[in-house]
Amino acid sequence: MAPVPSTASARPQQDEATFSICFVSLPASPLFSQSSTPRAIGGAEVQQYLLSQELVARGYPVSFIIKDDPLVTVAAFGAVRLIKSFWPGAGLPVLRVLHPQITSLWRAMRAANAQVYYVRGAKFESGIVALFCRIHRRRMVQAVAHDNDCAMETLHNLRNGVKKRVYIAALRSADLVFAQTSHQQHLLRDRSGVESVVIGNVMPAASAANLEPKGGIRKALWVATLKPIKRPEVFLELAARLPGVQFTMVGPKLAGLDGYYQEMVRLAEAMDNVEFVPYVPLDKIGAYFADCDVFVLTSRNEGFPNVLLQAWAYGKPVVSAFDPDGIIARHHLGFVADGIEQFAEIFERFAQDPAGELAMLGQNGARYIVEHHSAKRIVGQFVDTVAMRIKPPADEVV
């Protein structure tokens, strides 16, 4: 089940510069499907969805270019216009780059006829969007979704050398580049010669009813796609060491990793204190964060994980192997752990937590979300930056 679309129709303030924007995000199609079929969705796609809904609520014309997904049966999602492009893998090997990839994406961008085209993450499509925008005098925004997106030598989404070079060329030619953290901003400048603007991720605050502290660690939560870079085996090893704690693992399957997925599921289901959940829709995942005492992130290599923001939004402390820009330590939002021994020590230390430190850390997290990641703050920064730095030309038919 897809999230509920926004029905707000507020217009931008008169002193705001309005512009139409098209999000080019082929993997985002499950967010607009009414099917209950389990399908993994990444943080980059969730962020584009959240941003699009906030822009729509402010009266900005928004469209999404998605893949040719048969489970998406509508041409609009609330006020967001949906335009289908190609299905990844369709067409003949080698030749598919030209058709249907370039031809159908080009046709979709023409149909969108937006002033600004937005791509998030290291994608081959960035090169097509960059060329389209240059030819048709439109503006391109490239957003970084992961630390690895910042330089040629660390690209992990693109294995083809040609596609890597196409993405880096698009990154350098974009009218505006957004980074999630200061660390990414430095990586872009130092390794790719690209200047960027830091814009945080959007995360709505949870209702006050979901912020009630419980004390101690009785339930731990892990949410990520089941793939090696996320290190789910660390979470399972932690569960094996702490049989008195209930561990919940939400882990959608990623295409091409069937063997790894089945092994992680087998290990999880063999443990009495582990509940494995293969898929939770975006509009239902909040209940899992509300019910846990602590959120665990075991990946060491990230961008700015949405799951950390979701935990803080629900007033939950985190125990994480990754600390974006050092904010966990600086704002006292949880604990940073490097290996299984540190993870276990933290859990054992706070098994009871009579001093209420976990509750205090959770309250810090809820406050951090309101002060740094509210829709009003982030969308305001986004709109102001696009309006001032890009200055889109007037609409013209392409």
Number of C-alpha atoms within 10 A of each C-alpha: 17 17 17 14 16 17 13 15 13 12 14 15 10 7 6 12 15 21 20 18 23 25 26 26 22 23 18 24 23 25 24 26 19 15 14 13 12 14 17 21 20 14 18 23 22 17 17 21 22 19 20 24 24 20 27 24 18 17 19 23 19 21 26 29 25 24 23 17 19 10 14 20 12 12 12 15 21 15 20 23 16 25 23 21 24 22 17 15 11 13 15 11 8 8 10 16 16 12 15 19 21 18 15 18 25 17 14 20 25 14 14 24 19 25 24 24 26 21 25 22 21 27 21 21 20 27 22 19 25 26 17 20 20 14 9 14 16 24 24 30 25 27 24 27 25 24 23 20 27 27 22 16 11 12 19 13 14 17 9 11 11 10 17 23 15 19 27 23 15 24 29 17 18 24 21 21 24 21 28 23 22 15 15 27 21 17 20 23 14 13 12 17 14 20 17 21 17 18 20 19 26 24 22 16 20 20 10 10 8 16 19 15 17 15 18 21 20 17 17 24 23 22 25 24 20 25 20 13 12 18 16 22 17 17 23 21 14 17 22 17 13 16 13 13 18 17 29 23 24 19 22 20 20 15 10 9 12 12 9 15 20 13 11 18 17 12 14 25 13 10 15 12 19 23 16 19 15 18 20 20 18 14 12 12 14 17 12 19 25 22 17 22 23 26 25 26 25 25 18 15 16 16 23 24 22 17 19 24 23 23 28 30 31 30 33 33 30 28 24 21 20 22 23 19 15 12 12 21 13 10 13 17 27 27 19 21 21 14 12 16 11 15 21 16 12 15 20 15 11 17 16 14 16 10 11 14 15 26 21 18 22 27 22 20 28 24 18 21 24 18 10 15 21 19 21 14 15 19 22 14 15 18 17 15 16 20 15 10 11 17 16 20 12 10 12 11 9 15
